[in-house]
């Protein structure tokens, strides 16, 4: 963030905001809504990290938060890709899937608080993915799909 960053107070008081490149859109625009949800998801992931004990998982979740910032830029109109982040997440998912027994029944969140937070983050990720597909943001949508899978595996591991 620039050293001299300062919010533009009042610039959104009429219900409009800027996308990348200066395009003004209503705050109800689907891209603005998706970025608000992605911000909400990142905050939820931060809360989830507070209940995670192992450093490796905390680092993975921090990487997901960084990828959400990149995805937010893309959603707002910046050029970019999430191919590296998606590939890294796929590698983690494949390794985690080997460590965990597949569930034999539907999972009801609530085994403990951290597991429930992981499921809440997974569910919010799915909502973000749906909106990403709606605006045809394929890169963020695919990444969010993988993030949902990853969070499911994290939740399964936290059940015990």
DRENNURO-241322 format. One line per 10 residues: number of its first residue (from 1); their letters; for each residue y, x, z of C-alpha. Coordinates in nm, 3 decimals. Example, Ala and Ser with C-alpha at 12.3 -4.5 7.8 and 13.67 -1.06 7.14 Angstrom:
REM residues 2
1	AS	-0.450,1.230,0.780  -0.106,1.367,0.714
END
This chain:
REM residues 160
1	XXXXXXXXXX	0.000,0.000,0.000  0.345,0.141,-0.086  0.534,0.299,0.203  0.832,0.070,0.149  0.627,-0.252,0.114  0.803,-0.559,0.240  0.704,-0.922,0.181  0.936,-1.122,-0.045  1.034,-1.386,0.208  1.106,-1.721,0.052
11	XXXXXXXXXX	0.964,-1.636,-0.291  0.682,-1.886,-0.245  0.874,-2.158,-0.068  0.878,-2.380,-0.376  0.499,-2.369,-0.410  0.472,-2.092,-0.671  0.347,-1.736,-0.652  0.299,-1.438,-0.883  -0.017,-1.325,-1.054  -0.056,-0.971,-1.179
21	XXXXXXXXXX	0.194,-0.904,-1.454  0.457,-1.133,-1.303  0.320,-1.465,-1.427  0.434,-1.742,-1.189  0.177,-2.009,-1.112  0.153,-2.296,-0.863  -0.009,-2.199,-0.534  -0.270,-2.463,-0.616  -0.378,-2.262,-0.925  -0.753,-2.192,-0.922
31	XXXXXXXXXX	-0.697,-1.814,-0.926  -0.473,-1.837,-0.620  -0.730,-2.057,-0.445  -1.011,-1.813,-0.524  -0.811,-1.516,-0.396  -0.733,-1.707,-0.076  -1.105,-1.776,-0.029  -1.192,-1.412,-0.103  -0.936,-1.306,0.159  -1.094,-1.550,0.403
41	XXXXXXXXXX	-1.437,-1.406,0.319  -1.314,-1.051,0.380  -1.179,-1.152,0.721  -1.512,-1.320,0.801  -1.696,-1.002,0.699  -1.469,-0.813,0.938  -1.572,-1.048,1.217  -1.937,-1.007,1.118  -1.903,-0.628,1.145  -1.804,-0.660,1.511
51	XXXXXXXXXX	-2.151,-0.791,1.590  -2.342,-0.540,1.378  -2.493,-0.249,1.567  -2.600,-0.005,1.296  -2.343,0.214,1.119  -2.514,0.187,0.777  -2.478,-0.193,0.764  -2.119,-0.173,0.889  -2.040,0.073,0.609  -2.207,-0.153,0.352
61	XXXXXXXXXX	-1.998,-0.447,0.469  -1.681,-0.234,0.458  -1.770,-0.143,0.098  -1.806,-0.515,0.022  -1.460,-0.578,0.169  -1.317,-0.305,-0.056  -1.494,-0.460,-0.357  -1.341,-0.798,-0.268  -0.996,-0.641,-0.285  -1.079,-0.505,-0.630
71	XXXXXXXXXX	-1.219,-0.845,-0.732  -0.898,-1.008,-0.610  -0.697,-0.788,-0.841  -0.920,-0.882,-1.132  -0.893,-1.251,-1.043  -0.513,-1.215,-1.042  -0.524,-1.062,-1.391  -0.569,-0.686,-1.349  -0.807,-0.508,-1.581  -1.112,-0.359,-1.420
81	XXXXXXXXXX	-1.480,-0.384,-1.358  -1.714,-0.421,-1.064  -2.015,-0.269,-1.240  -2.044,0.027,-1.002  -2.005,-0.191,-0.694  -2.260,-0.440,-0.829  -2.510,-0.164,-0.910  -2.467,-0.011,-0.564  -2.525,-0.349,-0.403  -2.837,-0.406,-0.617
91	XXXXXXXXXX	-2.978,-0.074,-0.493  -2.915,-0.176,-0.132  -3.067,-0.521,-0.190  -3.383,-0.371,-0.342  -3.423,-0.136,-0.045  -3.355,-0.411,0.212  -3.595,-0.653,0.041  -3.875,-0.399,0.091  -3.804,-0.387,0.467  -3.801,-0.761,0.533
101	XXXXXXXXXX	-4.080,-1.016,0.515  -3.985,-1.312,0.295  -3.926,-1.632,0.492  -4.201,-1.892,0.480  -3.965,-2.185,0.541  -3.598,-2.276,0.509  -3.374,-2.085,0.745  -3.161,-2.275,0.995  -2.877,-2.044,1.100  -2.821,-2.001,1.471
111	XXXXXXXXXX	-3.081,-1.755,1.600  -2.784,-1.569,1.746  -2.410,-1.549,1.686  -2.414,-1.250,1.451  -2.693,-1.398,1.239  -2.500,-1.725,1.216  -2.188,-1.534,1.107  -2.390,-1.360,0.835  -2.505,-1.699,0.706  -2.150,-1.835,0.722
121	XXXXXXXXXX	-2.028,-1.536,0.519  -2.313,-1.590,0.272  -2.220,-1.956,0.229  -1.851,-1.872,0.179  -1.955,-1.608,-0.075  -2.136,-1.877,-0.273  -1.821,-2.093,-0.282  -1.623,-1.793,-0.409  -1.887,-1.727,-0.674  -1.874,-2.087,-0.796
131	XXXXXXXXXX	-1.495,-2.068,-0.834  -1.523,-1.731,-1.008  -1.755,-1.887,-1.266  -1.512,-2.177,-1.300  -1.231,-1.941,-1.405  -1.473,-1.736,-1.616  -1.431,-1.421,-1.405  -1.779,-1.288,-1.485  -1.749,-0.949,-1.312  -1.639,-1.092,-0.978
141	XXXXXXXXXX	-1.888,-1.381,-1.012  -2.185,-1.150,-1.063  -2.073,-0.926,-0.776  -2.035,-1.229,-0.548  -2.383,-1.347,-0.646  -2.526,-1.012,-0.535  -2.316,-1.014,-0.219  -2.464,-1.353,-0.129  -2.816,-1.210,-0.172  -2.724,-0.908,0.040
151	XXXXXXXXXX	-2.581,-1.123,0.320  -2.897,-1.335,0.320  -3.103,-1.022,0.379  -2.865,-0.908,0.653  -2.899,-1.247,0.820  -3.278,-1.231,0.801  -3.274,-0.890,0.968  -3.046,-1.022,1.243  -3.278,-1.311,1.332  -3.477,-1.102,1.576
END
